[in-house]
Amino acid sequence: MPSPALAQLAWRNLTRHRVRNLLLAGSVAFCAGLLALVLCVGAGIRRQLVGHVVEAEGGAVSVALKPAFQGPGARGDARLADLDRFLATRAEVRGVRRRAVLRAVLYAGGRSSDLSLVGIEPAREPALVGSLAVSTGALEATPNGIGVAIAEAVAAKLGVHVGDECTLMAQTRAGSVNVVDCRVAALFRGASRADAGAVYAPLALAQHLYDAPLPTELLVDLHDLAQARPVAAAVRARLATTSDTAVVETYLTRVGMASSIANVNRYSSTALVCCLLLIASVGIATAVMSNVAERTPELGTLAALGFERADIVRLIAAETAFLSVAAAAVGVALGIAAAAALAASGLDVGAAASLAFGTRVLRPELSAGSALAAFALGALLPVASAFFPALRGTRLRPVEALRAATV
């Protein structure tokens, strides 16, 4: 740590060579502010993109209920009611959705197609309905409960259109075969390859086809995806589940688009931040090293006046620290202000990108972590970069250092 006298001298030196110091401060402020803005934008994209896909695909936490979960009599209903009450008391839980997922065969016009049948409650599935991009018809609850939505690829294979009659056949939980007649209510283009071979039906229709009073899956939506693991652990403990009755997973472990996008987003965000850190580090380090190198004659003068090498290094470090802390604070403040402005107004990504993000308008997410990370880079990196040229300058003899001023 510099002595009070050295700290005072370092502070006074900042008023000298104002243009040089302002340029250096501007470089530090720009890099720190840009990093803060990028971190906030990345956090916002991650929250909206992953959050939307998680909600559309399988919830933050999924509970797959197997036939053995129901047990004899009304045991399954009691278990499910107890789980509903437990989730309702959790502050992290935003809502619970029910689905019935099973393999089925769709018949129409003398043709058939094997596909995945997903029974849903459309009113509780806005993210799913939005991601399916319904091209014809409407994916909504019909009065008679027999309207289904099928993928365009399946419709082309079977030669059916909205309004046509079709038949669904599936194996019940007891192993027998069940058949129901239905009507094509909508055609959609899926956001994933799995959707290309799917049909969505009202939950009651799917449960009737499966001959099960309970859903096959519960999807738990959370206010914060970071709470997925602890909530999943609490659900497991509440159910005392085994793999024979129910399987509890988070969106991070499920094999699907949500987990893939979450992982890709995490790695791509890390790579982007690392690239930005590298660019900022090179820029700041170059500016600081050039700034200190230009002061070689000054360092020689200090050495000729009797300053120790360690005192000179501490003096340079103190000057750089004063400058970098102030510049980083200003830069981060401007970066956070820009992120706040974008969060208020939103960033329009266009209609094409809205299918992936779940919304056409993206908003950065302000966080103390982003601000602290950017401030730490702007404040510490210049000080670290100043040590090498300062040490190099102090190793010169005073006469050689002073001669550099005339070269």
Secondary structure, DSSP 8 states (H G I E B T S, - for coil): ---HHHHHHHHHHTTSSHHHHHHHHHHHHHHHHHHHHHHHHHHHHHHHHHHHHHHHHT-SEEEEE-HHHH-STTHHHHHHHHHHHHHHT-TTEEEEEEEEEEEEEEEETTEEEEEEEEEE-GGG-HHHHHHH-EEEE--S--TTS-EEEEEHHHHHHHT--TT-EEEEEEE-TTS-EEEEEEEEEEEE--SSTGGGGEEEEEHHHHHHHHT-SS-SEEEEEES-GGGHHHHHHHHHHHHT--TTTEEEEETTTSSSHHHHHHHHHHHHHHHHHHHHHHHHHHHHHHHHHHHHHTTHHHHHHHHHTT--HHHHHHHHHHHHHHHHHHHHHHHHHHHHHHHHHHHHH-EE-HHHHHHHHSSSEE-----HHHHHHHHHHHHHHHHHHHHHHHHHHHHS-HHHHHHTTT-
